Amino acid sequence: MAQDLEAGPRVTTAAFADRLAEAVERKRSQLVVGLDPSLELLPLEVRGESILGRAETARAYARFCCGIVDAVAPYVVAVKPQVAFFETLGGDGLTALERVCDHARNVGLLVIADAKRGDIGSTARAYATAFLEPREDGTPLADALTVSTYLGHDSIEPFLQACRLHGAGIFCLVRTSNAGAGDVQELTLSDGRRVWQHVASLVDDWGADLVGERGLSSVGAVVGATVPRAVGEARRLLPRSILLLPGVGAQGATPADVARAFTSGPASALVTASRSVIYAYRGGQSDWRAAAGSEAARLRSEVWSVSGW
Amino acid sequence: MAQDLEAGPRVTTAAFADRLAEAVERKRSQLVVGLDPSLELLPLEVRGESILGRAETARAYARFCCGIVDAVAPYVVAVKPQVAFFETLGGDGLTALERVCDHARNVGLLVIADAKRGDIGSTARAYATAFLEPREDGTPLADALTVSTYLGHDSIEPFLQACRLHGAGIFCLVRTSNAGAGDVQELTLSDGRRVWQHVASLVDDWGADLVGERGLSSVGAVVGATVPRAVGEARRLLPRSILLLPGVGAQGATPADVARAFTSGPASALVTASRSVIYAYRGGQSDWRAAAGSEAARLRSEVWSVSGW
């Protein structure tokens, strides 16, 4: 249990930011592939007996995601399973998620669980335990987690603790890629800044004591690639944070839109693409694994090229 | 799957707000008990063989929560399982959560899943499916869900859809009960309002077309009981919303602090208490079920009394 592991302040693995930077430089890749399994989009051969129910669907999700992991592994530094899709299948879905995360880690990839969790007090601690602290077998479910910021510093503190003690990372929601982001994040404050700009400065503070040997903090930020102006501004406000940039591909942004994000180092930003990679096979007749691998390879080269490293 | 169920716009059950209002008036209770299972706080007799691992711990959580459900059922209108604690146990934990939710619904209680989910596009849809749409057996996991608001209207829309089609409810995070709430929620906007007050007005809009026969909307709001000033102001900004008020008990607020929340009707606010009820046995020598039942009975009377109905 978490309590025992926190008895002494020992870091069991290197800082997340350093592990990521090492992987980026070794693989010359800043690409993260999102795993968003959806039954009606899976190749027929993978669906199997999914019509029989949830347990079979969960097994199909695991088969598909593990196949994608193998196909994209040479071209990406991390995978980003989207927890929601697994949750639709209850306990069976979570078991499938664990299998996929374990497989990705076994083939040498980092795992960023996209769950956007956020709560207070003992509940926030429980989320940190669920995603970032060692389980019975000594490994955490994920290396990093996306987290909500609306509840403020005490909702983040348990995750920071996991970063300090277990070499975990977090990506805080700052400016998202969707149309509704304007409703709250783009409101103008009395000092003239936008809400998301203020949140960015909070994130910079939270990550100040988690800067690793490569100069990057294990406290990163989610900034939508669909708003290039915001990407540049976020880079300025968060000089040491790794920016996780969703929105390239299916949501319409291009790697060129995010070039400015990489000015703090080759590993200072990560481009995530999900449906455009994992369902690439739907655009043609090729094998689903081969199609995902090709698209990941193409995108990895394009991103590396615009990053200027 | 959800897609089939949405082919025609049929509501399979009454609106959440009406179901809740009926329960409040019938039971003369505005109390919701939070289910926050934590191994080290469970009665020894319930822990069983939990030392053997996660699966056994999950069974202990289910035993404990189902026992609490039975003990408090006469005094509460709903239970609020805190999903984080179940997630610490992976697939076994989610299976336990399903068992607890099903049991609560079987004994006639409403279930408010406290998960604070929020994401965009197909991911938001998946969360709505996971928590609020009918599963294979035709019932949803929960009647209502707490949701994040930072991502704006399109992150909420799939949940509103579940309210319209399946009689579900949501509680949107507006002003939370923790110290860090000031970091973002209390920022002053250029028009002089606080961020949370703006969010409250958004929530009022989102719920406008989901007002039921009793005059209350199925789109509610989470407002911390620890800030009595905010409770009164939220009531004014959200005249038709059911306010979910955490913070009474272990977090220090009293029922008197939230009396103003009930001015829109007996069911227009719900007081939630978690640890002070479910772990009431730790304050004395009594049976854990009896202690939880007594504390729930006491709190229900106190809340009903201050509500003025």
HADDOCK unambig.tbl for C-alpha pairs under 7 A between the chains (distance, minus, plus):
assign (segid A and resid 84 and name CA) (segid B and resid 123 and name CA) 6.06 0.50 0.50
assign (segid A and resid 84 and name CA) (segid B and resid 126 and name CA) 5.56 0.50 0.50
assign (segid A and resid 84 and name CA) (segid B and resid 127 and name CA) 5.40 0.50 0.50
assign (segid A and resid 85 and name CA) (segid B and resid 123 and name CA) 6.95 0.50 0.50
assign (segid A and resid 85 and name CA) (segid B and resid 126 and name CA) 5.60 0.50 0.50
assign (segid A and resid 87 and name CA) (segid B and resid 130 and name CA) 5.72 0.50 0.50
assign (segid A and resid 88 and name CA) (segid B and resid 126 and name CA) 6.30 0.50 0.50
assign (segid A and resid 88 and name CA) (segid B and resid 127 and name CA) 6.95 0.50 0.50
assign (segid A and resid 88 and name CA) (segid B and resid 129 and name CA) 6.06 0.50 0.50
assign (segid A and resid 88 and name CA) (segid B and resid 130 and name CA) 3.93 0.50 0.50
assign (segid A and resid 90 and name CA) (segid B and resid 94 and name CA) 5.90 0.50 0.50
assign (segid A and resid 90 and name CA) (segid B and resid 95 and name CA) 6.62 0.50 0.50
assign (segid A and resid 91 and name CA) (segid B and resid 91 and name CA) 4.11 0.50 0.50
assign (segid A and resid 91 and name CA) (segid B and resid 92 and name CA) 6.09 0.50 0.50
assign (segid A and resid 91 and name CA) (segid B and resid 94 and name CA) 4.54 0.50 0.50
assign (segid A and resid 91 and name CA) (segid B and resid 95 and name CA) 4.61 0.50 0.50
assign (segid A and resid 92 and name CA) (segid B and resid 91 and name CA) 6.09 0.50 0.50
assign (segid A and resid 94 and name CA) (segid B and resid 90 and name CA) 5.90 0.50 0.50
assign (segid A and resid 94 and name CA) (segid B and resid 91 and name CA) 4.54 0.50 0.50
assign (segid A and resid 95 and name CA) (segid B and resid 90 and name CA) 6.62 0.50 0.50
assign (segid A and resid 95 and name CA) (segid B and resid 91 and name CA) 4.60 0.50 0.50
assign (segid A and resid 116 and name CA) (segid B and resid 118 and name CA) 6.99 0.50 0.50
assign (segid A and resid 118 and name CA) (segid B and resid 116 and name CA) 6.97 0.50 0.50
assign (segid A and resid 120 and name CA) (segid B and resid 178 and name CA) 6.75 0.50 0.50
assign (segid A and resid 123 and name CA) (segid B and resid 84 and name CA) 6.06 0.50 0.50
assign (segid A and resid 123 and name CA) (segid B and resid 85 and name CA) 6.95 0.50 0.50
assign (segid A and resid 126 and name CA) (segid B and resid 84 and name CA) 5.56 0.50 0.50
assign (segid A and resid 126 and name CA) (segid B and resid 85 and name CA) 5.58 0.50 0.50
assign (segid A and resid 126 and name CA) (segid B and resid 88 and name CA) 6.29 0.50 0.50
assign (segid A and resid 127 and name CA) (segid B and resid 84 and name CA) 5.40 0.50 0.50
assign (segid A and resid 127 and name CA) (segid B and resid 88 and name CA) 6.95 0.50 0.50
assign (segid A and resid 129 and name CA) (segid B and resid 88 and name CA) 6.06 0.50 0.50
assign (segid A and resid 130 and name CA) (segid B and resid 87 and name CA) 5.73 0.50 0.50
assign (segid A and resid 130 and name CA) (segid B and resid 88 and name CA) 3.92 0.50 0.50
assign (segid A and resid 150 and name CA) (segid B and resid 150 and name CA) 6.45 0.50 0.50
assign (segid A and resid 150 and name CA) (segid B and resid 184 and name CA) 5.89 0.50 0.50
assign (segid A and resid 150 and name CA) (segid B and resid 185 and name CA) 6.81 0.50 0.50
assign (segid A and resid 151 and name CA) (segid B and resid 176 and name CA) 6.93 0.50 0.50
assign (segid A and resid 151 and name CA) (segid B and resid 180 and name CA) 6.03 0.50 0.50
assign (segid A and resid 151 and name CA) (segid B and resid 181 and name CA) 5.08 0.50 0.50
assign (segid A and resid 152 and name CA) (segid B and resid 180 and name CA) 4.29 0.50 0.50
assign (segid A and resid 152 and name CA) (segid B and resid 181 and name CA) 5.39 0.50 0.50
assign (segid A and resid 152 and name CA) (segid B and resid 183 and name CA) 5.10 0.50 0.50
assign (segid A and resid 152 and name CA) (segid B and resid 184 and name CA) 6.32 0.50 0.50
assign (segid A and resid 153 and name CA) (segid B and resid 180 and name CA) 5.09 0.50 0.50
assign (segid A and resid 154 and name CA) (segid B and resid 180 and name CA) 5.33 0.50 0.50
assign (segid A and resid 176 and name CA) (segid B and resid 151 and name CA) 6.91 0.50 0.50
assign (segid A and resid 178 and name CA) (segid B and resid 120 and name CA) 6.75 0.50 0.50
assign (segid A and resid 180 and name CA) (segid B and resid 151 and name CA) 6.03 0.50 0.50
assign (segid A and resid 180 and name CA) (segid B and resid 152 and name CA) 4.28 0.50 0.50
assign (segid A and resid 180 and name CA) (segid B and resid 153 and name CA) 5.09 0.50 0.50
assign (segid A and resid 180 and name CA) (segid B and resid 154 and name CA) 5.33 0.50 0.50
assign (segid A and resid 181 and name CA) (segid B and resid 151 and name CA) 5.06 0.50 0.50
assign (segid A and resid 181 and name CA) (segid B and resid 152 and name CA) 5.39 0.50 0.50
assign (segid A and resid 183 and name CA) (segid B and resid 152 and name CA) 5.09 0.50 0.50
assign (segid A and resid 184 and name CA) (segid B and resid 150 and name CA) 5.89 0.50 0.50
assign (segid A and resid 184 and name CA) (segid B and resid 152 and name CA) 6.32 0.50 0.50
assign (segid A and resid 185 and name CA) (segid B and resid 150 and name CA) 6.80 0.50 0.50
assign (segid A and resid 188 and name CA) (segid B and resid 189 and name CA) 5.87 0.50 0.50
assign (segid A and resid 188 and name CA) (segid B and resid 190 and name CA) 5.80 0.50 0.50
assign (segid A and resid 189 and name CA) (segid B and resid 188 and name CA) 5.87 0.50 0.50
assign (segid A and resid 189 and name CA) (segid B and resid 189 and name CA) 3.98 0.50 0.50
assign (segid A and resid 189 and name CA) (segid B and resid 190 and name CA) 4.90 0.50 0.50
assign (segid A and resid 190 and name CA) (segid B and resid 188 and name CA) 5.79 0.50 0.50
assign (segid A and resid 190 and name CA) (segid B and resid 189 and name CA) 4.89 0.50 0.50
assign (segid A and resid 190 and name CA) (segid B and resid 190 and name CA) 4.02 0.50 0.50
